[in-house]
Amino acid sequence: MDHMQEIVPIARRPLHEEATDRLRDLIVQGRLAPGVRLNERLLTGQLGLSRTPLREAFKVLATEGLVELLPNRGAIVSQMDPVRLAESLAVMGVLEALAGELACLNATEPQINEIRTLHYEMLAYHARGDLAGYFKFNQAIHLKLVKYSANAVLYHTYRQMNGNVRRARYMANLSKERWDAAVHEHEAILAALSARDVERIKALLAEHLAHKLASVLAELKVLAVRQAA
């Protein structure tokens, strides 16, 4: 008698989810710049899909603040609003500080080791100067930290807000000096988590986000001057 449990077939991701991920990466990395019109005919050809999943992707990215839908005129990559960004990152700072506190209290040793493994993967991309690869693991670390807070509402709220500021977090590391500093900050955050030092990790996470905000606002001023010239 065959005692093998029923094997669930591998589910294929809906096309609009694949399109959303691809477009999000292009916008976050600045390859689709703020204000650029999203040409449906061009993008369907480049991504190899029809207009329906592409338009669904536009809607998802609009909820994340990355795309602006224009009535009867398609969609454009949204501009970054410094005021809204500062407000969003202020809230994110509070969420991350709470996540760090709860992770120190609730995360298991295997979960902390998982974050440590992601950290070393991230360092490898930094050493190679691969910002896109670095950012992927950087985001994974922040999400795992929040997930292992063991607070589902916090995790859900954080994920929603992170979509709105992901582009800014990527931009913050365009400066080599800031990128190197961010790596050192992550080293300190991991050490505080490993020591389960609640007050230390809360302070470090708040400072980490504050430094990102300062870096992004400075970059936005530079871009504004270039556009005005």
Secondary structure by P-SEA (a helix, b strand, c coil): ccccccccccccccaaaaaaaaaaaaaaaccccccccccaaaaaaaacccaaaaaaaaaaaaaacccccccccccccccccaaaaaaaaaaaaaaaaaaaaaaaacccaaaaaaaaaaaaaaaaaaaaccaaaaaaaaaaaaaaaaaacccaaaaaaaaaaaaacaaaaaaaaccaaaaaaaaaaaaaaaaaaaaccaaaaaaaaaaaaaaaaaaaaaaaaaaaaaaac
